[in-house]
Amino acid sequence: MIKTEKLLMTKTIEYPITDIANVIVEKNYSSNNSAQVYTIYLNIASNRQKIRLSSLGFNKAKERANLIRSFLNMPL
């Protein structure tokens, strides 16, 4: 189950674990463009949606993405 939270609402959508096609890390910038952050996303195959998980520094994001890939039996 994946739960997303917005400013005024929380939405819960259930996806089968087999619908997760990929785990990716993308470089972004903080809200004031002062720092680079790396965001982890899950690509959902069934509806071509990209779900944001968290934003971290590069090493932490890469480590967390690899842990998720390992759990899902995906190549690192």
C-alpha positions as CSV (number, residue, x, y, z in Angstrom):
1,M,0.0,0.0,0.0
2,I,1.3,3.5,-0.9
3,K,0.0,6.5,1.0
4,T,0.5,10.0,-0.3
5,E,0.1,13.1,1.8
6,K,-0.7,16.6,0.4
7,L,-1.1,19.8,2.3
8,L,-4.8,19.3,3.1
9,M,-5.4,15.7,2.3
10,T,-4.1,12.1,2.6
11,K,-4.8,9.6,-0.2
12,T,-4.2,5.9,0.1
13,I,-4.0,3.8,-3.0
14,E,-3.1,0.1,-3.1
15,Y,-0.8,-1.2,-5.8
16,P,0.3,-4.8,-6.1
17,I,4.0,-5.0,-5.4
18,T,4.4,-6.5,-8.9
19,D,3.2,-3.2,-10.3
20,I,6.4,-1.4,-9.2
21,A,8.4,-1.3,-12.5
22,N,11.4,0.6,-11.2
23,V,12.9,2.6,-8.4
24,I,14.7,5.8,-9.6
25,V,16.6,8.6,-8.1
26,E,16.4,12.1,-9.7
27,K,18.4,15.2,-8.9
28,N,16.3,18.2,-8.0
29,Y,16.8,21.5,-6.2
30,S,15.5,22.7,-2.9
31,S,12.6,25.2,-2.9
32,N,15.0,28.2,-2.8
33,N,17.4,26.6,-5.3
34,S,20.2,26.7,-2.8
35,A,20.9,23.0,-2.5
36,Q,20.7,19.8,-4.6
37,V,18.4,17.1,-3.3
38,Y,17.9,13.6,-4.7
39,T,14.3,12.3,-4.8
40,I,13.4,8.7,-4.8
41,Y,10.4,7.7,-7.0
42,L,8.6,4.4,-7.7
43,N,7.5,3.9,-11.3
44,I,4.1,2.1,-11.3
45,A,3.7,0.1,-14.5
46,S,-0.1,-0.3,-14.5
47,N,-0.8,3.4,-14.9
48,R,2.6,4.9,-15.8
49,Q,2.5,6.9,-12.6
50,K,5.6,8.1,-10.8
51,I,5.2,8.2,-7.0
52,R,7.6,10.4,-4.9
53,L,8.9,8.7,-1.8
54,S,11.4,11.1,-0.2
55,S,14.2,13.6,-0.9
56,L,17.6,13.2,0.6
57,G,21.3,13.8,0.0
58,F,22.8,11.7,-2.8
59,N,24.4,9.0,-0.7
60,K,21.3,8.4,1.5
61,A,19.0,8.5,-1.5
62,K,21.1,6.0,-3.4
63,E,21.4,3.7,-0.4
64,R,17.6,3.8,0.3
65,A,16.8,3.2,-3.4
66,N,19.1,0.2,-3.4
67,L,17.4,-1.2,-0.3
68,I,14.0,-0.9,-1.9
69,R,15.3,-2.5,-5.1
70,S,16.8,-5.4,-3.1
71,F,13.6,-5.9,-1.2
72,L,11.7,-6.0,-4.6
73,N,14.3,-8.4,-6.1
74,M,15.3,-5.8,-8.7
75,P,18.8,-5.3,-10.1
76,L,20.8,-2.7,-8.2
